[in-house]
Amino acid sequence: MIPFELARPRSLKEAIALLDPEDPDIRPMGGGTAVMLMMKAGVLRPTRLVSLRDIEPHYAQVHAGENGELRIGGLTRLATLEHSPLVKERWPLIARTLRTLSNVRVRNVATIGGNLGHADPHMDMPPVLTSLGARVTITGPYGERIVPVEELCTGYYETVLARDELISEVIVPPQAGRPAAYMKVTTRAAHDWPALGVAVVLDMQGQRIGRASVIVGAATDRPTRLTQAEALLRGALPDDAILREAGEAGAAQLDIVGDPHGSASYKKQLLKVYLGRAVRTALAAASGHAAQFEGHA
């Protein structure tokens, strides 16, 4: 391994000053899970790593905001979110998703800001947070800006973040009883990288779907909103016919990319089936029934 400098700033401002907008070999490091894997694979040879572990502790806290939104510090560990009573009670979609996100060892060190900033298209949290309408606060040398999670990723491992900017906070609107589910389809263990992930959040009007937010992950180079499926579900009764039609419309909309977790044709077929299952799982969870379709395939 090529020697590198390890900087340990004590404040967010100091950490940002240690980054360089022109130097890709200077990287921030939260939990370090992705950075270490890239270094082992030889795709990252940093000259400086800026550890974020010692900066102000409020960047690793979770609390409810004045308007009922969930406010998550960018350095909050995934395990903290997973076990938060607040998240379990008021944002159950996030809590359920985290139970099968990677493994316990990773969740104990990985941070939410690092998870989103890494922009791996197989990540579980980007489609889930996008479906909930979450936003991120991005802090850099010239101040803060707020960006929807939906607009954060721009391609494979690419985001709107400049090299001297960090995700300092994640803001999630209230789930407020909206039926929601994330269907993660894996080919091996439940916590493995997904061949496909489908996140669904519904606003119901009686027995009909008033509005649907449907986001797919692990099928393209970034989490993608299935606008055609959303249009079909809007105002519809969620019966087998409309769910099948929505699944087919979602699969037709995407130029799906194959990878070691599944071919493009395999993922397309999964999407046709699992979009409907995600809607049924969301409605079952909201009515207090067991989510019989949840799990891996």
N, C-alpha and C positions, 0 to 999 in steps of 0.2 A: 504494500500500500504506500502511495506517495505521501510524504509528510504534509500536514496542513496545520493551519492555525485554528485553535478552538477559542472563540471569544465568548465570554459569559457576562453580558451586560446586566445591569440591575434595573433598568427601566425600558419601557417601550421606545421612548425617544432615543435613548442610547443605542438600542438594537437597530433602529432604522438608520441611524447615522453610520453604523458599521457595515451596512449593505451598500452596494454600488450598482446604480442603474445600468451601467455599461459592462459589468463583469459577470458573466454567467457562472463563473467558478466560485463566486461568493454566494453562499446559500444560508437562509434561515433554517433552524431546526427546532421543531417543537418536541414531539415524542421521539422522532428520529427513525421511525420504522421504515418509511419509504426511502429516506436518505441512505440508511445503511444497506438496504437491498440494492439500490442503484450503485453504491460504491463497490459492493461485493461483485456485482455483475460487470463492473468496469465501465459503465456508461456515465458515471459521475466521478470526476477527479478534482475535488474542491481544493482551492488554495486557502479558503477560510470558511468555517462553519460558525454561524452565530446562534448559540444556544439561547432559547427563550425561556428556559426553566426558572430563572431567577428574577424575572421582571415582576412588576407589581402584582400581588396576589388577586386583585379584583378581576384581572383578566382570565382567571380560572374559576369564576363563580357563576352560578345559575340562579336566576331569580325572576319573579313576575314583575313586569313593568306596570306603570300607572294605568295603561289602557288595556291591561289584561294579556299583553303579549309576553312570550317567553324570551328572556334576554340571556344569551349564553356567551360568556367570555370566550374569545378565540382560542385561549389555551386550556379550556375545559377538557378534561380527559373524557373519552367516550364512556369509560366505566362510571364516571361521576354522573353523566347523563342517564345511563342505563338504570342506575339505582336511585335516582332522585325521586322522592315521593311526589314532588310537584309535577315532574314530567310524567310519571306513571298515572297520576290522577287526571291531568288536564291535557296531556299530549300523548295518549296511549299509542298512537301510530309510531312515534319516535322510539318509545320504550320497547315496543314489540320488535321493531326492526333491529335494534341494537343487540338483541339476544342472539342473533345469528350473523352478526357482522364480524367477520374474521374469527379470532379466538380470544379467550380471556386474557392471555398474555399481551396481545396487541392492544386490546381495549383498555388495559390498565395504564398504558403509556401514550397511545396515540391521542392527538388533540383534534377537536372539531375543526379548527382553523387549518391545520395541516391536512386533514382529510379532504376538505373542500379545495384547498389550494393546490393539492397534488394533481387534481383533474384527471385521474385515471377513469376512463369511461365505465369500468366495472364496479366502481364504488357504489355502495348502497345509499348513503345519505344524500347525495345530490338529487336523485329523482324524488326521494321522499320529501326533502325540504322544499324542492320546487313545487311539488303538488300542494303543499301547505301554504304557498305564497311567501316563503321566507326571504329575508334580505340579509346582506352582510354589510357591516361597516368596514371600510378599507382605510387604513391609516398610513400616511406617507410623510415625507419631509415637508409637504406644503399643506397638511391638514387632513381632513376626513372627507370621504364620499360614500354614499350608500348605493349599492348595486343589488338588484334582485338576484337570487341564486340562479334563477333561470338564465340570466345573462352572464354569469361568471365564467363558465367554460366556453372556449372558442374552438376547441379541437383536441386532438390527442395530447394530453399533458400540457395543454395551453389554456391560459386564462387571461382576463383583462388586467390582472395584477402586473404592475411594473416591478422590476427586480428590487426596488427599495420601498415596496409597500407590503403591509401585512394585514391579514384579516384579524381585526381586534374584537369584533362582536358579531354574533348571529342573532337576528331578531325574527321570531316566528309568531305570526298572528294566532289568536286563539283557535284551537280546534273546535271548541264550543259544541261538542256533541255531533259534529259532522261525521257521518260514516266514512271510514277510511281503512285502507289496507295496502300492504306492500307484499306482492308475491315474488319471491326470489326462487328461481329455478336453477338448481345446481345439478351437476352430473355425478358428484361424489358426496362429501359430507355437507351438512346443512350450512356450515359456516364458510364453505369454499367460495371462490369467486363465482358469480352467477353467469350462466349462459344467457340469462335474460332476467330483468327485473321490471316489474310493473307496479307503479304507485297510483292509487286512485283515492281521491277525496270527493265526496258527494255532498251537495246541498239539496236536501229533499223538500218537496212540496207535497205533503201527504204521502201517498203511495208512489208518486211520480218523482223522477229525478229533475230538480229544477236546474241545476248546473253541475257539471262534472269536470274535474281536473284529472287528466290522465297523462302520466309521464312514463316513458320507457327508458330503461338504462341497459347498458351492455350490448346494445344492438347496433349502435352507430358510434361516431367519435365523441359524442357528448349526450347528456340526457336530452330527450326530445319530447315535446308536447305533441300528442296525437289529436290534432285539431279536428280531423274528420270524424274520429270516434266520439269526441266530445260533442260535436254538433248532432250526431245521431242520438246520443243519450239525452240531450237536453229536452226536457218535457216528456220523456218517454217512461212508460212502465217497464221496469227491468225484467222482462220475461226472456225466455230462452231465445226467441227469434231475434229480438233487438240486440241482445248481448252477442249473439253469433255474428250478426251484421256489423256490429261495432268492432269486433275482433278482426273481421276480414277487412274492414275499412282501414284499421290501424296498420295491418300488415301491408296493405297495398300502398299506403302513404310513404313508407320508409324504404330507403335503399339500404337494406340491412347488410352488415359486414360480418363475414365469418371469421372465426379465430379458433385457437386451440380448445375453447370451451364449447364450440358448436358451429356447424356450417351455417351459411346464410339461410338455406332452405329449412334447416332444422329450427332455427330461431324464428323464422317467419311462421312456421306451423305452431310453435309454442305460443307466439303472440296471439294468434287466432283463438287459441283455447284459453290462455291464462288471463286475458283481459276480462273476459266474462267471469272467470273464477274470482278475480280480484274484486269485482263489483259485488258478487254474491258474498264473499268473505267480509267485505266492508259492512254490508247490510246485516249479516249474521252477527258480527261483533257488536254492532250498534244495538241490536235487539237482545243482547245478552247470551246468545247461543255460541257454542264452540265454533271456531273457524275451521271447519272440517277440511278445507282445501289448503290451509297454510302448511308450508314445509318445503321440501326439496324434491326434485324428481330425478 
